[in-house]
Amino acid sequence: MADGSELKALAKAFFAAYDAHDIAGMTAFCSDDAQGRYAPYGRNNVVPIRGGIDAFWKGFTQAVPTSRVEVVEMLLSEGGVVVVQAIMSGPIPADPLGMVKDGTDVFIPHCYILRYDTAGKISHLDAYWDNAVLNGIKGSVL
C-alpha cells in the first residue's frame, strides 16, 4: 500500500481532475470494482463508480460547466483512508420552474472519505454534503 504522503498526493490529483472536469481522469484513480455512496441519496445507496457515480460527476460538470472544486483540508486516517473537506462552487443554472435565478453562485461544503486498496486505487468513496445550501437557494426565491 502507498504511504500516507502518497495517498494524500493521489487524493489531491483526484480532486484536481474533478476541478478540471476530467471524469476519465477521476475514474482512472479508482479500482475497476470501486464503489461509492453519495449519502444524501440514502445510506444504503452504494453503487459502482463506473456506470454509477461517474454519471453523476459527468452530469454535474455538464449542468454547471464552470463549477470548481477546492480542497480545504485532507486528513490521513488509518488503513489507507483519506478524509477530504472540499468546497464545490459555481453558478447554478436556472431551473425550469424558475425557483433558482440563472447564475446564482453557490458554495457547497463536502466531506469525502476515500478508501484506497493496496494498489493505491480508490476502492470506496463516500461523499456527504450540505443539502441545506441548495434548499436555501430555492427557499430564498419563493
C-alpha positions in Angstrom: 0.0 0.0 0.0 1.2 3.5 -0.7 2.3 5.5 2.3 0.4 8.4 3.8 2.0 11.2 1.7 1.5 9.2 -1.5 -2.2 8.7 -0.6 -2.7 12.4 0.0 -0.9 13.2 -3.3 -3.3 10.7 -5.1 -6.3 12.4 -3.4 -5.1 15.8 -4.4 -4.7 14.6 -8.0 -8.2 13.1 -8.0 -9.7 16.4 -6.9 -7.6 18.3 -9.4 -9.1 16.1 -12.1 -12.6 16.8 -10.7 -11.9 20.6 -10.8 -10.8 20.2 -14.4 -14.0 18.2 -15.2 -11.8 15.3 -16.3 -14.2 12.4 -15.5 -12.0 9.8 -17.2 -9.1 11.0 -15.1 -11.1 10.7 -11.9 -12.2 7.2 -12.7 -8.6 6.3 -13.5 -7.8 6.9 -9.8 -10.4 4.2 -8.9 -10.1 0.4 -8.9 -12.2 -1.4 -11.6 -14.6 -2.6 -8.9 -14.7 0.6 -6.9 -18.0 1.5 -5.2 -19.3 4.7 -3.6 -22.1 6.2 -1.7 -23.4 9.7 -2.1 -25.0 9.9 1.4 -27.7 12.5 0.7 -29.3 9.9 -1.7 -29.6 7.4 1.2 -27.3 5.5 3.4 -27.9 2.2 1.5 -27.3 3.8 -1.8 -23.9 2.1 -2.6 -23.3 2.0 -6.4 -20.3 1.3 -8.6 -18.1 4.2 -9.5 -18.0 3.1 -13.2 -21.5 3.2 -14.6 -22.9 4.8 -11.5 -21.3 7.7 -9.7 -19.2 8.7 -12.7 -22.6 9.5 -14.5 -23.3 11.9 -11.6 -19.9 13.5 -11.9 -20.4 13.9 -15.7 -24.0 15.3 -15.3 -22.9 17.8 -12.6 -20.0 19.1 -14.6 -22.2 19.5 -17.7 -25.0 21.2 -15.7 -22.6 23.6 -14.0 -19.8 23.9 -16.6 -17.9 26.5 -14.6 -18.1 24.6 -11.3 -15.0 24.4 -9.2 -13.7 22.0 -6.6 -11.4 23.4 -3.9 -9.8 21.1 -1.4 -9.8 22.8 2.0 -8.2 20.1 4.1 -7.0 16.5 3.9 -6.7 14.1 6.9 -4.9 10.8 6.7 -6.6 8.1 8.7 -5.6 4.5 9.4 -5.9 1.7 6.9 -5.4 3.6 3.7 -8.2 6.2 4.3 -8.0 9.9 3.4 -10.8 12.2 4.5 -11.1 15.3 2.4 -13.0 18.5 3.1 -13.8 20.3 -0.1 -16.0 23.2 -1.4 -17.9 22.7 -4.6 -18.9 26.0 -6.1 -20.2 27.6 -9.3 -23.2 29.4 -10.8 -26.3 27.2 -10.8 -28.3 27.5 -14.0 -31.9 28.5 -13.7 -34.2 25.6 -13.0 -37.3 25.0 -15.3 -39.7 26.2 -12.5 -37.8 29.5 -12.1 -37.1 28.9 -8.5 -33.3 29.5 -8.9 -32.1 32.5 -10.7 -29.7 31.8 -13.5 -26.1 32.2 -12.5 -26.6 32.2 -8.7 -23.2 31.2 -7.2 -23.3 28.6 -4.5 -20.6 27.2 -2.3 -21.5 23.7 -1.1 -19.3 22.1 1.7 -18.5 18.5 1.0 -16.8 15.7 3.0 -15.3 12.8 1.1 -14.0 9.6 2.6 -11.6 7.8 0.2 -10.6 4.3 0.9 -7.5 3.1 -1.0 -6.6 -0.5 -1.9 -3.1 -2.0 -1.8 -2.5 -0.8 -5.4 -3.1 2.8 -4.4 -6.5 3.0 -6.2 -9.8 4.3 -4.6 -11.8 1.2 -3.7 -14.6 3.0 -2.0 -15.7 6.7 -1.9 -18.3 8.2 0.4 -19.5 11.7 -0.1 -21.5 13.9 2.2 -22.7 17.5 1.5 -24.9 20.2 2.8 -28.2 20.0 1.0 -29.4 22.9 3.1 -27.4 25.2 0.8 -29.4 24.1 -2.2 -32.7 24.1 -0.3 -31.9 27.6 0.9 -31.5 28.8 -2.6 -34.9 27.5 -3.6 -36.4 28.8 -0.4 -35.0 32.3 -0.7 -36.6 32.9 -4.1 -40.1 31.5 -3.3 
